[in-house]
Amino acid sequence: MSWKGRVDIVYRHVYREMVGPLIRGTRYDRGESVDHLCLNEHCVNPDHLQKVTARENTKRMHAHTALRARISRLESQIRELGQEPVS
C-alpha cells in the first residue's frame, strides 16, 4: 500500500497507527518487525500483531515451519497405519 507518499506493508502500517511506532532498520540492523501471533501473514488485526526484533521474528518463523513439517510427517504416518488424522 502507499500512504502519504510512502510504500508500506499493510500490517506494519496498521500496527503503527493502532499500537505504536516501529524502529526503522539501518544498514547493520533490520530494526523491529511485526509478528503475527495468529500465524496468518495477511491478518491486520492489531490484537494479533506483536512487535519483535527481526531476529526473533525469523526464529519464530523457523520454529513454526519446523512444527508444520513435523505435523505433516505425523499425519503421513497415521495415514500409513490406515487411519485418517483428526483436524
PyMOL Python script that loads the backbone (N, CA, C, O; Angstrom):
from pymol import cmd

cmd.read_pdbstr("""\
ATOM      1  N   MET A   1       0.837  -1.180   0.000  1.00  0.00           N
ATOM      2  CA  MET A   1       0.000   0.000   0.000  1.00  0.00           C
ATOM      3  C   MET A   1       0.881   1.241   0.000  1.00  0.00           C
ATOM      4  O   MET A   1       2.057   1.183   0.359  1.00  0.00           O
ATOM      5  N   SER A   2       0.311   2.341  -0.398  1.00  0.00           N
ATOM      6  CA  SER A   2       1.021   3.606  -0.371  1.00  0.00           C
ATOM      7  C   SER A   2       0.264   4.555   0.557  1.00  0.00           C
ATOM      8  O   SER A   2      -0.955   4.693   0.451  1.00  0.00           O
ATOM      9  N   TRP A   3       0.987   5.204   1.465  1.00  0.00           N
ATOM     10  CA  TRP A   3       0.371   6.107   2.435  1.00  0.00           C
ATOM     11  C   TRP A   3       1.261   7.334   2.578  1.00  0.00           C
ATOM     12  O   TRP A   3       2.430   7.225   2.946  1.00  0.00           O
ATOM     13  N   LYS A   4       0.703   8.487   2.289  1.00  0.00           N
ATOM     14  CA  LYS A   4       1.439   9.755   2.393  1.00  0.00           C
ATOM     15  C   LYS A   4       2.766   9.701   1.630  1.00  0.00           C
ATOM     16  O   LYS A   4       3.804  10.147   2.118  1.00  0.00           O
ATOM     17  N   GLY A   5       2.701   9.144   0.428  1.00  0.00           N
ATOM     18  CA  GLY A   5       3.876   9.092  -0.432  1.00  0.00           C
ATOM     19  C   GLY A   5       4.899   8.034  -0.066  1.00  0.00           C
ATOM     20  O   GLY A   5       6.003   8.026  -0.611  1.00  0.00           O
ATOM     21  N   ARG A   6       4.548   7.140   0.853  1.00  0.00           N
ATOM     22  CA  ARG A   6       5.480   6.102   1.298  1.00  0.00           C
ATOM     23  C   ARG A   6       4.847   4.733   1.108  1.00  0.00           C
ATOM     24  O   ARG A   6       3.713   4.499   1.525  1.00  0.00           O
ATOM     25  N   VAL A   7       5.588   3.829   0.474  1.00  0.00           N
ATOM     26  CA  VAL A   7       5.099   2.462   0.288  1.00  0.00           C
ATOM     27  C   VAL A   7       5.319   1.702   1.592  1.00  0.00           C
ATOM     28  O   VAL A   7       6.386   1.791   2.200  1.00  0.00           O
ATOM     29  N   ASP A   8       4.296   0.951   2.018  1.00  0.00           N
ATOM     30  CA  ASP A   8       4.373   0.245   3.290  1.00  0.00           C
ATOM     31  C   ASP A   8       3.597  -1.064   3.204  1.00  0.00           C
ATOM     32  O   ASP A   8       2.688  -1.207   2.386  1.00  0.00           O
ATOM     33  N   ILE A   9       3.963  -2.007   4.051  1.00  0.00           N
ATOM     34  CA  ILE A   9       3.214  -3.252   4.187  1.00  0.00           C
ATOM     35  C   ILE A   9       2.019  -2.950   5.076  1.00  0.00           C
ATOM     36  O   ILE A   9       2.161  -2.284   6.101  1.00  0.00           O
ATOM     37  N   VAL A  10       0.854  -3.429   4.696  1.00  0.00           N
ATOM     38  CA  VAL A  10      -0.390  -3.056   5.376  1.00  0.00           C
ATOM     39  C   VAL A  10      -0.344  -3.370   6.868  1.00  0.00           C
ATOM     40  O   VAL A  10      -0.681  -2.504   7.674  1.00  0.00           O
ATOM     41  N   TYR A  11       0.059  -4.577   7.264  1.00  0.00           N
ATOM     42  CA  TYR A  11       0.028  -4.907   8.687  1.00  0.00           C
ATOM     43  C   TYR A  11       1.010  -4.052   9.494  1.00  0.00           C
ATOM     44  O   TYR A  11       0.753  -3.765  10.663  1.00  0.00           O
ATOM     45  N   ARG A  12       2.132  -3.640   8.889  1.00  0.00           N
ATOM     46  CA  ARG A  12       3.050  -2.739   9.596  1.00  0.00           C
ATOM     47  C   ARG A  12       2.410  -1.358   9.774  1.00  0.00           C
ATOM     48  O   ARG A  12       2.553  -0.729  10.822  1.00  0.00           O
ATOM     49  N   HIS A  13       1.707  -0.900   8.744  1.00  0.00           N
ATOM     50  CA  HIS A  13       1.007   0.384   8.831  1.00  0.00           C
ATOM     51  C   HIS A  13      -0.062   0.321   9.929  1.00  0.00           C
ATOM     52  O   HIS A  13      -0.156   1.224  10.760  1.00  0.00           O
ATOM     53  N   VAL A  14      -0.859  -0.741   9.927  1.00  0.00           N
ATOM     54  CA  VAL A  14      -1.913  -0.900  10.946  1.00  0.00           C
ATOM     55  C   VAL A  14      -1.291  -0.920  12.334  1.00  0.00           C
ATOM     56  O   VAL A  14      -1.804  -0.280  13.252  1.00  0.00           O
ATOM     57  N   TYR A  15      -0.186  -1.651  12.496  1.00  0.00           N
ATOM     58  CA  TYR A  15       0.459  -1.713  13.811  1.00  0.00           C
ATOM     59  C   TYR A  15       0.858  -0.308  14.274  1.00  0.00           C
ATOM     60  O   TYR A  15       0.566   0.089  15.402  1.00  0.00           O
ATOM     61  N   ARG A  16       1.527   0.436  13.390  1.00  0.00           N
ATOM     62  CA  ARG A  16       1.969   1.785  13.772  1.00  0.00           C
ATOM     63  C   ARG A  16       0.795   2.703  14.098  1.00  0.00           C
ATOM     64  O   ARG A  16       0.863   3.480  15.051  1.00  0.00           O
ATOM     65  N   GLU A  17      -0.275   2.622  13.320  1.00  0.00           N
ATOM     66  CA  GLU A  17      -1.424   3.505  13.542  1.00  0.00           C
ATOM     67  C   GLU A  17      -2.227   3.122  14.791  1.00  0.00           C
ATOM     68  O   GLU A  17      -2.736   3.997  15.492  1.00  0.00           O
ATOM     69  N   MET A  18      -2.341   1.816  15.073  1.00  0.00           N
ATOM     70  CA  MET A  18      -3.213   1.357  16.158  1.00  0.00           C
ATOM     71  C   MET A  18      -2.465   1.050  17.464  1.00  0.00           C
ATOM     72  O   MET A  18      -3.052   1.136  18.543  1.00  0.00           O
ATOM     73  N   VAL A  19      -1.189   0.697  17.377  1.00  0.00           N
ATOM     74  CA  VAL A  19      -0.449   0.267  18.570  1.00  0.00           C
ATOM     75  C   VAL A  19       0.671   1.237  18.919  1.00  0.00           C
ATOM     76  O   VAL A  19       0.705   1.772  20.027  1.00  0.00           O
ATOM     77  N   GLY A  20       1.582   1.465  17.989  1.00  0.00           N
ATOM     78  CA  GLY A  20       2.690   2.352  18.289  1.00  0.00           C
ATOM     79  C   GLY A  20       3.784   2.258  17.243  1.00  0.00           C
ATOM     80  O   GLY A  20       3.687   1.476  16.297  1.00  0.00           O
ATOM     81  N   PRO A  21       4.832   3.064  17.417  1.00  0.00           N
ATOM     82  CA  PRO A  21       5.888   3.136  16.406  1.00  0.00           C
ATOM     83  C   PRO A  21       6.748   1.876  16.352  1.00  0.00           C
ATOM     84  O   PRO A  21       6.831   1.103  17.306  1.00  0.00           O
ATOM     85  N   LEU A  22       7.377   1.707  15.205  1.00  0.00           N
ATOM     86  CA  LEU A  22       8.363   0.646  14.999  1.00  0.00           C
ATOM     87  C   LEU A  22       9.684   1.325  14.657  1.00  0.00           C
ATOM     88  O   LEU A  22       9.715   2.288  13.891  1.00  0.00           O
ATOM     89  N   ILE A  23      10.762   0.824  15.223  1.00  0.00           N
ATOM     90  CA  ILE A  23      12.078   1.381  14.934  1.00  0.00           C
ATOM     91  C   ILE A  23      12.509   0.891  13.561  1.00  0.00           C
ATOM     92  O   ILE A  23      12.534  -0.310  13.292  1.00  0.00           O
ATOM     93  N   ARG A  24      12.849   1.843  12.699  1.00  0.00           N
ATOM     94  CA  ARG A  24      13.294   1.504  11.344  1.00  0.00           C
ATOM     95  C   ARG A  24      14.687   0.904  11.405  1.00  0.00           C
ATOM     96  O   ARG A  24      15.488   1.245  12.276  1.00  0.00           O
ATOM     97  N   GLY A  25      14.960   0.017  10.481  1.00  0.00           N
ATOM     98  CA  GLY A  25      16.266  -0.617  10.427  1.00  0.00           C
ATOM     99  C   GLY A  25      17.329   0.291   9.843  1.00  0.00           C
ATOM    100  O   GLY A  25      17.039   1.337   9.261  1.00  0.00           O
ATOM    101  N   THR A  26      18.556  -0.136  10.015  1.00  0.00           N
ATOM    102  CA  THR A  26      19.706   0.561   9.441  1.00  0.00           C
ATOM    103  C   THR A  26      20.445  -0.418   8.543  1.00  0.00           C
ATOM    104  O   THR A  26      19.985  -1.534   8.302  1.00  0.00           O
ATOM    105  N   ARG A  27      21.568   0.010   8.064  1.00  0.00           N
ATOM    106  CA  ARG A  27      22.388  -0.864   7.218  1.00  0.00           C
ATOM    107  C   ARG A  27      22.819  -2.122   7.977  1.00  0.00           C
ATOM    108  O   ARG A  27      22.969  -3.189   7.381  1.00  0.00           O
ATOM    109  N   TYR A  28      23.018  -1.994   9.293  1.00  0.00           N
ATOM    110  CA  TYR A  28      23.538  -3.098  10.098  1.00  0.00           C
ATOM    111  C   TYR A  28      22.483  -3.759  10.983  1.00  0.00           C
ATOM    112  O   TYR A  28      22.728  -4.830  11.537  1.00  0.00           O
ATOM    113  N   ASP A  29      21.338  -3.146  11.118  1.00  0.00           N
ATOM    114  CA  ASP A  29      20.294  -3.675  11.994  1.00  0.00           C
ATOM    115  C   ASP A  29      18.965  -3.564  11.254  1.00  0.00           C
ATOM    116  O   ASP A  29      18.627  -2.489  10.760  1.00  0.00           O
ATOM    117  N   ARG A  30      18.211  -4.650  11.171  1.00  0.00           N
ATOM    118  CA  ARG A  30      16.953  -4.636  10.407  1.00  0.00           C
ATOM    119  C   ARG A  30      15.817  -3.944  11.153  1.00  0.00           C
ATOM    120  O   ARG A  30      14.717  -3.815  10.617  1.00  0.00           O
ATOM    121  N   GLY A  31      16.064  -3.508  12.359  1.00  0.00           N
ATOM    122  CA  GLY A  31      15.030  -2.792  13.092  1.00  0.00           C
ATOM    123  C   GLY A  31      14.008  -3.735  13.685  1.00  0.00           C
ATOM    124  O   GLY A  31      14.286  -4.916  13.889  1.00  0.00           O
ATOM    125  N   GLU A  32      12.821  -3.212  13.963  1.00  0.00           N
ATOM    126  CA  GLU A  32      11.770  -4.008  14.592  1.00  0.00           C
ATOM    127  C   GLU A  32      10.841  -4.583  13.530  1.00  0.00           C
ATOM    128  O   GLU A  32      10.564  -3.957  12.507  1.00  0.00           O
ATOM    129  N   SER A  33      10.376  -5.775  13.804  1.00  0.00           N
ATOM    130  CA  SER A  33       9.445  -6.467  12.918  1.00  0.00           C
ATOM    131  C   SER A  33       8.114  -6.621  13.622  1.00  0.00           C
ATOM    132  O   SER A  33       7.985  -6.342  14.814  1.00  0.00           O
ATOM    133  N   VAL A  34       7.125  -7.070  12.862  1.00  0.00           N
ATOM    134  CA  VAL A  34       5.816  -7.369  13.420  1.00  0.00           C
ATOM    135  C   VAL A  34       5.557  -8.852  13.205  1.00  0.00           C
ATOM    136  O   VAL A  34       5.610  -9.342  12.077  1.00  0.00           O
ATOM    137  N   ASP A  35       5.276  -9.566  14.293  1.00  0.00           N
ATOM    138  CA  ASP A  35       4.982 -10.996  14.221  1.00  0.00           C
ATOM    139  C   ASP A  35       3.473 -11.187  14.291  1.00  0.00           C
ATOM    140  O   ASP A  35       2.779 -10.505  15.044  1.00  0.00           O
ATOM    141  N   HIS A  36       2.981 -12.127  13.492  1.00  0.00           N
ATOM    142  CA  HIS A  36       1.558 -12.477  13.509  1.00  0.00           C
ATOM    143  C   HIS A  36       1.349 -13.612  14.505  1.00  0.00           C
ATOM    144  O   HIS A  36       1.696 -14.758  14.219  1.00  0.00           O
ATOM    145  N   LEU A  37       0.786 -13.305  15.667  1.00  0.00           N
ATOM    146  CA  LEU A  37       0.568 -14.326  16.692  1.00  0.00           C
ATOM    147  C   LEU A  37      -0.434 -15.377  16.230  1.00  0.00           C
ATOM    148  O   LEU A  37      -0.407 -16.511  16.709  1.00  0.00           O
ATOM    149  N   CYS A  38      -1.315 -15.010  15.304  1.00  0.00           N
ATOM    150  CA  CYS A  38      -2.333 -15.922  14.783  1.00  0.00           C
ATOM    151  C   CYS A  38      -1.777 -16.789  13.644  1.00  0.00           C
ATOM    152  O   CYS A  38      -2.468 -17.677  13.144  1.00  0.00           O
ATOM    153  N   LEU A  39      -0.532 -16.530  13.237  1.00  0.00           N
ATOM    154  CA  LEU A  39       0.157 -17.260  12.162  1.00  0.00           C
ATOM    155  C   LEU A  39      -0.454 -17.031  10.788  1.00  0.00           C
ATOM    156  O   LEU A  39      -0.154 -17.772   9.851  1.00  0.00           O
ATOM    157  N   ASN A  40      -1.307 -16.019  10.649  1.00  0.00           N
ATOM    158  CA  ASN A  40      -1.894 -15.660   9.360  1.00  0.00           C
ATOM    159  C   ASN A  40      -1.194 -14.396   8.870  1.00  0.00           C
ATOM    160  O   ASN A  40      -1.455 -13.299   9.364  1.00  0.00           O
ATOM    161  N   GLU A  41      -0.299 -14.562   7.889  1.00  0.00           N
ATOM    162  CA  GLU A  41       0.519 -13.436   7.449  1.00  0.00           C
ATOM    163  C   GLU A  41      -0.270 -12.307   6.797  1.00  0.00           C
ATOM    164  O   GLU A  41       0.275 -11.227   6.572  1.00  0.00           O
ATOM    165  N   HIS A  42      -1.539 -12.537   6.492  1.00  0.00           N
ATOM    166  CA  HIS A  42      -2.370 -11.486   5.882  1.00  0.00           C
ATOM    167  C   HIS A  42      -3.230 -10.759   6.916  1.00  0.00           C
ATOM    168  O   HIS A  42      -3.933  -9.806   6.579  1.00  0.00           O
ATOM    169  N   CYS A  43      -3.176 -11.202   8.160  1.00  0.00           N
ATOM    170  CA  CYS A  43      -4.003 -10.622   9.221  1.00  0.00           C
ATOM    171  C   CYS A  43      -3.549  -9.196   9.534  1.00  0.00           C
ATOM    172  O   CYS A  43      -2.351  -8.919   9.594  1.00  0.00           O
ATOM    173  N   VAL A  44      -4.507  -8.300   9.732  1.00  0.00           N
ATOM    174  CA  VAL A  44      -4.200  -6.925  10.118  1.00  0.00           C
ATOM    175  C   VAL A  44      -4.862  -6.554  11.442  1.00  0.00           C
ATOM    176  O   VAL A  44      -4.914  -5.376  11.794  1.00  0.00           O
ATOM    177  N   ASN A  45      -5.371  -7.546  12.184  1.00  0.00           N
ATOM    178  CA  ASN A  45      -5.974  -7.300  13.494  1.00  0.00           C
ATOM    179  C   ASN A  45      -4.853  -6.925  14.463  1.00  0.00           C
ATOM    180  O   ASN A  45      -3.971  -7.746  14.714  1.00  0.00           O
ATOM    181  N   PRO A  46      -4.861  -5.702  15.017  1.00  0.00           N
ATOM    182  CA  PRO A  46      -3.773  -5.281  15.905  1.00  0.00           C
ATOM    183  C   PRO A  46      -3.606  -6.180  17.126  1.00  0.00           C
ATOM    184  O   PRO A  46      -2.515  -6.256  17.689  1.00  0.00           O
ATOM    185  N   ASP A  47      -4.678  -6.863  17.545  1.00  0.00           N
ATOM    186  CA  ASP A  47      -4.577  -7.778  18.688  1.00  0.00           C
ATOM    187  C   ASP A  47      -3.759  -9.021  18.340  1.00  0.00           C
ATOM    188  O   ASP A  47      -3.298  -9.728  19.236  1.00  0.00           O
ATOM    189  N   HIS A  48      -3.578  -9.289  17.063  1.00  0.00           N
ATOM    190  CA  HIS A  48      -2.837 -10.465  16.618  1.00  0.00           C
ATOM    191  C   HIS A  48      -1.396 -10.128  16.230  1.00  0.00           C
ATOM    192  O   HIS A  48      -0.639 -11.010  15.824  1.00  0.00           O
ATOM    193  N   LEU A  49      -1.019  -8.859  16.355  1.00  0.00           N
ATOM    194  CA  LEU A  49       0.302  -8.409  15.930  1.00  0.00           C
ATOM    195  C   LEU A  49       1.159  -8.066  17.145  1.00  0.00           C
ATOM    196  O   LEU A  49       0.687  -7.451  18.101  1.00  0.00           O
ATOM    197  N   GLN A  50       2.433  -8.477  17.093  1.00  0.00           N
ATOM    198  CA  GLN A  50       3.340  -8.201  18.205  1.00  0.00           C
ATOM    199  C   GLN A  50       4.671  -7.690  17.666  1.00  0.00           C
ATOM    200  O   GLN A  50       5.225  -8.245  16.717  1.00  0.00           O
ATOM    201  N   LYS A  51       5.171  -6.633  18.280  1.00  0.00           N
ATOM    202  CA  LYS A  51       6.457  -6.073  17.889  1.00  0.00           C
ATOM    203  C   LYS A  51       7.564  -6.970  18.441  1.00  0.00           C
ATOM    204  O   LYS A  51       7.589  -7.282  19.632  1.00  0.00           O
ATOM    205  N   VAL A  52       8.482  -7.384  17.555  1.00  0.00           N
ATOM    206  CA  VAL A  52       9.625  -8.210  17.938  1.00  0.00           C
ATOM    207  C   VAL A  52      10.844  -7.750  17.141  1.00  0.00           C
ATOM    208  O   VAL A  52      10.723  -6.991  16.179  1.00  0.00           O
ATOM    209  N   THR A  53      12.006  -8.216  17.553  1.00  0.00           N
ATOM    210  CA  THR A  53      13.195  -7.939  16.745  1.00  0.00           C
ATOM    211  C   THR A  53      13.110  -8.773  15.471  1.00  0.00           C
ATOM    212  O   THR A  53      12.392  -9.771  15.412  1.00  0.00           O
ATOM    213  N   ALA A  54      13.848  -8.350  14.466  1.00  0.00           N
ATOM    214  CA  ALA A  54      13.875  -9.111  13.215  1.00  0.00           C
ATOM    215  C   ALA A  54      14.404 -10.515  13.478  1.00  0.00           C
ATOM    216  O   ALA A  54      13.921 -11.483  12.891  1.00  0.00           O
ATOM    217  N   ARG A  55      15.388 -10.629  14.352  1.00  0.00           N
ATOM    218  CA  ARG A  55      15.959 -11.936  14.689  1.00  0.00           C
ATOM    219  C   ARG A  55      14.917 -12.852  15.335  1.00  0.00           C
ATOM    220  O   ARG A  55      14.816 -14.027  14.982  1.00  0.00           O
ATOM    221  N   GLU A  56      14.148 -12.315  16.278  1.00  0.00           N
ATOM    222  CA  GLU A  56      13.105 -13.099  16.945  1.00  0.00           C
ATOM    223  C   GLU A  56      12.022 -13.510  15.954  1.00  0.00           C
ATOM    224  O   GLU A  56      11.519 -14.632  16.018  1.00  0.00           O
ATOM    225  N   ASN A  57      11.662 -12.623  15.048  1.00  0.00           N
ATOM    226  CA  ASN A  57      10.639 -12.930  14.050  1.00  0.00           C
ATOM    227  C   ASN A  57      11.100 -14.095  13.167  1.00  0.00           C
ATOM    228  O   ASN A  57      10.319 -15.001  12.876  1.00  0.00           O
ATOM    229  N   THR A  58      12.353 -14.070  12.747  1.00  0.00           N
ATOM    230  CA  THR A  58      12.911 -15.156  11.932  1.00  0.00           C
ATOM    231  C   THR A  58      12.939 -16.453  12.729  1.00  0.00           C
ATOM    232  O   THR A  58      12.602 -17.513  12.201  1.00  0.00           O
ATOM    233  N   LYS A  59      13.337 -16.377  13.990  1.00  0.00           N
ATOM    234  CA  LYS A  59      13.383 -17.554  14.861  1.00  0.00           C
ATOM    235  C   LYS A  59      11.994 -18.177  15.003  1.00  0.00           C
ATOM    236  O   LYS A  59      11.846 -19.396  14.918  1.00  0.00           O
ATOM    237  N   ARG A  60      10.986 -17.347  15.217  1.00  0.00           N
ATOM    238  CA  ARG A  60       9.605 -17.856  15.339  1.00  0.00           C
ATOM    239  C   ARG A  60       9.127 -18.474  14.035  1.00  0.00           C
ATOM    240  O   ARG A  60       8.448 -19.501  14.040  1.00  0.00           O
ATOM    241  N   MET A  61       9.483 -17.843  12.910  1.00  0.00           N
ATOM    242  CA  MET A  61       9.070 -18.372  11.610  1.00  0.00           C
ATOM    243  C   MET A  61       9.654 -19.764  11.395  1.00  0.00           C
ATOM    244  O   MET A  61       8.954 -20.674  10.949  1.00  0.00           O
ATOM    245  N   HIS A  62      10.943 -19.929  11.713  1.00  0.00           N
ATOM    246  CA  HIS A  62      11.580 -21.233  11.542  1.00  0.00           C
ATOM    247  C   HIS A  62      10.970 -22.273  12.479  1.00  0.00           C
ATOM    248  O   HIS A  62      10.791 -23.427  12.091  1.00  0.00           O
ATOM    249  N   ALA A  63      10.655 -21.876  13.696  1.00  0.00           N
ATOM    250  CA  ALA A  63      10.025 -22.800  14.650  1.00  0.00           C
ATOM    251  C   ALA A  63       8.656 -23.244  14.134  1.00  0.00           C
ATOM    252  O   ALA A  63       8.303 -24.419  14.233  1.00  0.00           O
ATOM    253  N   HIS A  64       7.893 -22.306  13.588  1.00  0.00           N
ATOM    254  CA  HIS A  64       6.571 -22.635  13.056  1.00  0.00           C
ATOM    255  C   HIS A  64       6.696 -23.555  11.848  1.00  0.00           C
ATOM    256  O   HIS A  64       5.931 -24.510  11.713  1.00  0.00           O
ATOM    257  N   THR A  65       7.655 -23.275  10.970  1.00  0.00           N
ATOM    258  CA  THR A  65       7.875 -24.112   9.791  1.00  0.00           C
ATOM    259  C   THR A  65       8.255 -25.526  10.214  1.00  0.00           C
ATOM    260  O   THR A  65       7.762 -26.496   9.639  1.00  0.00           O
ATOM    261  N   ALA A  66       9.125 -25.653  11.211  1.00  0.00           N
ATOM    262  CA  ALA A  66       9.533 -26.972  11.699  1.00  0.00           C
ATOM    263  C   ALA A  66       8.351 -27.710  12.308  1.00  0.00           C
ATOM    264  O   ALA A  66       8.215 -28.919  12.122  1.00  0.00           O
ATOM    265  N   LEU A  67       7.496 -27.000  13.030  1.00  0.00           N
ATOM    266  CA  LEU A  67       6.313 -27.620  13.625  1.00  0.00           C
ATOM    267  C   LEU A  67       5.359 -28.125  12.555  1.00  0.00           C
ATOM    268  O   LEU A  67       4.848 -29.241  12.650  1.00  0.00           O
ATOM    269  N   ARG A  68       5.117 -27.297  11.523  1.00  0.00           N
ATOM    270  CA  ARG A  68       4.221 -27.719  10.424  1.00  0.00           C
ATOM    271  C   ARG A  68       4.789 -28.954   9.721  1.00  0.00           C
ATOM    272  O   ARG A  68       4.031 -29.848   9.346  1.00  0.00           O
ATOM    273  N   ALA A  69       6.116 -29.017   9.535  1.00  0.00           N
ATOM    274  CA  ALA A  69       6.746 -30.182   8.897  1.00  0.00           C
ATOM    275  C   ALA A  69       6.555 -31.423   9.761  1.00  0.00           C
ATOM    276  O   ALA A  69       6.265 -32.501   9.244  1.00  0.00           O
ATOM    277  N   ARG A  70       6.716 -31.277  11.067  1.00  0.00           N
ATOM    278  CA  ARG A  70       6.529 -32.416  11.996  1.00  0.00           C
ATOM    279  C   ARG A  70       5.085 -32.900  11.953  1.00  0.00           C
ATOM    280  O   ARG A  70       4.837 -34.105  11.920  1.00  0.00           O
ATOM    281  N   ILE A  71       4.145 -31.987  11.952  1.00  0.00           N
ATOM    282  CA  ILE A  71       2.724 -32.359  11.875  1.00  0.00           C
ATOM    283  C   ILE A  71       2.448 -33.102  10.582  1.00  0.00           C
ATOM    284  O   ILE A  71       1.745 -34.113  10.580  1.00  0.00           O
ATOM    285  N   SER A  72       2.998 -32.607   9.482  1.00  0.00           N
ATOM    286  CA  SER A  72       2.803 -33.251   8.184  1.00  0.00           C
ATOM    287  C   SER A  72       3.351 -34.676   8.186  1.00  0.00           C
ATOM    288  O   SER A  72       2.704 -35.591   7.676  1.00  0.00           O
ATOM    289  N   ARG A  73       4.547 -34.869   8.760  1.00  0.00           N
ATOM    290  CA  ARG A  73       5.129 -36.213   8.836  1.00  0.00           C
ATOM    291  C   ARG A  73       4.267 -37.139   9.684  1.00  0.00           C
ATOM    292  O   ARG A  73       4.053 -38.296   9.323  1.00  0.00           O
ATOM    293  N   LEU A  74       3.771 -36.629  10.815  1.00  0.00           N
ATOM    294  CA  LEU A  74       2.918 -37.448  11.682  1.00  0.00           C
ATOM    295  C   LEU A  74       1.606 -37.818  10.989  1.00  0.00           C
ATOM    296  O   LEU A  74       1.123 -38.942  11.126  1.00  0.00           O
ATOM    297  N   GLU A  75       1.037 -36.878  10.251  1.00  0.00           N
ATOM    298  CA  GLU A  75      -0.186 -37.172   9.506  1.00  0.00           C
ATOM    299  C   GLU A  75       0.060 -38.259   8.465  1.00  0.00           C
ATOM    300  O   GLU A  75      -0.783 -39.134   8.270  1.00  0.00           O
ATOM    301  N   SER A  76       1.199 -38.209   7.802  1.00  0.00           N
ATOM    302  CA  SER A  76       1.548 -39.243   6.816  1.00  0.00           C
ATOM    303  C   SER A  76       1.687 -40.603   7.484  1.00  0.00           C
ATOM    304  O   SER A  76       1.231 -41.612   6.946  1.00  0.00           O
ATOM    305  N   GLN A  77       2.317 -40.632   8.653  1.00  0.00           N
ATOM    306  CA  GLN A  77       2.484 -41.887   9.383  1.00  0.00           C
ATOM    307  C   GLN A  77       1.136 -42.457   9.812  1.00  0.00           C
ATOM    308  O   GLN A  77       0.925 -43.669   9.765  1.00  0.00           O
ATOM    309  N   ILE A  78       0.228 -41.584  10.230  1.00  0.00           N
ATOM    310  CA  ILE A  78      -1.113 -42.022  10.624  1.00  0.00           C
ATOM    311  C   ILE A  78      -1.830 -42.619   9.420  1.00  0.00           C
ATOM    312  O   ILE A  78      -2.485 -43.654   9.541  1.00  0.00           O
ATOM    313  N   ARG A  79      -1.713 -41.977   8.255  1.00  0.00           N
ATOM    314  CA  ARG A  79      -2.344 -42.497   7.035  1.00  0.00           C
ATOM    315  C   ARG A  79      -1.751 -43.857   6.637  1.00  0.00           C
ATOM    316  O   ARG A  79      -2.470 -44.741   6.170  1.00  0.00           O
ATOM    317  N   GLU A  80      -0.438 -44.014   6.827  1.00  0.00           N
ATOM    318  CA  GLU A  80       0.205 -45.302   6.533  1.00  0.00           C
ATOM    319  C   GLU A  80      -0.356 -46.412   7.422  1.00  0.00           C
ATOM    320  O   GLU A  80      -0.348 -47.580   7.034  1.00  0.00           O
ATOM    321  N   LEU A  81      -0.831 -46.061   8.585  1.00  0.00           N
ATOM    322  CA  LEU A  81      -1.443 -47.034   9.502  1.00  0.00           C
ATOM    323  C   LEU A  81      -2.909 -47.295   9.164  1.00  0.00           C
ATOM    324  O   LEU A  81      -3.587 -48.053   9.858  1.00  0.00           O
ATOM    325  N   GLY A  82      -3.394 -46.661   8.092  1.00  0.00           N
ATOM    326  CA  GLY A  82      -4.778 -46.870   7.654  1.00  0.00           C
ATOM    327  C   GLY A  82      -5.802 -46.002   8.353  1.00  0.00           C
ATOM    328  O   GLY A  82      -6.999 -46.281   8.282  1.00  0.00           O
ATOM    329  N   GLN A  83      -5.365 -44.976   9.012  1.00  0.00           N
ATOM    330  CA  GLN A  83      -6.266 -44.082   9.732  1.00  0.00           C
ATOM    331  C   GLN A  83      -6.256 -42.708   9.055  1.00  0.00           C
ATOM    332  O   GLN A  83      -5.378 -42.404   8.247  1.00  0.00           O
ATOM    333  N   GLU A  84      -7.234 -41.901   9.398  1.00  0.00           N
ATOM    334  CA  GLU A  84      -7.301 -40.530   8.911  1.00  0.00           C
ATOM    335  C   GLU A  84      -7.001 -39.602  10.092  1.00  0.00           C
ATOM    336  O   GLU A  84      -7.643 -39.711  11.136  1.00  0.00           O
ATOM    337  N   PRO A  85      -6.033 -38.691   9.939  1.00  0.00           N
ATOM    338  CA  PRO A  85      -5.710 -37.779  11.049  1.00  0.00           C
ATOM    339  C   PRO A  85      -6.898 -36.891  11.410  1.00  0.00           C
ATOM    340  O   PRO A  85      -7.719 -36.541  10.562  1.00  0.00           O
ATOM    341  N   VAL A  86      -6.963 -36.542  12.680  1.00  0.00           N
ATOM    342  CA  VAL A  86      -8.015 -35.643  13.174  1.00  0.00           C
ATOM    343  C   VAL A  86      -7.571 -34.214  12.933  1.00  0.00           C
ATOM    344  O   VAL A  86      -6.426 -33.868  13.224  1.00  0.00           O
ATOM    345  N   SER A  87      -8.451 -33.379  12.409  1.00  0.00           N
ATOM    346  CA  SER A  87      -8.106 -31.982  12.134  1.00  0.00           C
ATOM    347  C   SER A  87      -8.140 -31.141  13.378  1.00  0.00           C
ATOM    348  O   SER A  87      -7.874 -29.940  13.319  1.00  0.00           O
TER     349      SER A  87
END
""", "prot")
cmd.dss("prot")
cmd.show_as("cartoon", "prot")
cmd.util.cbc("prot")
cmd.orient("prot")
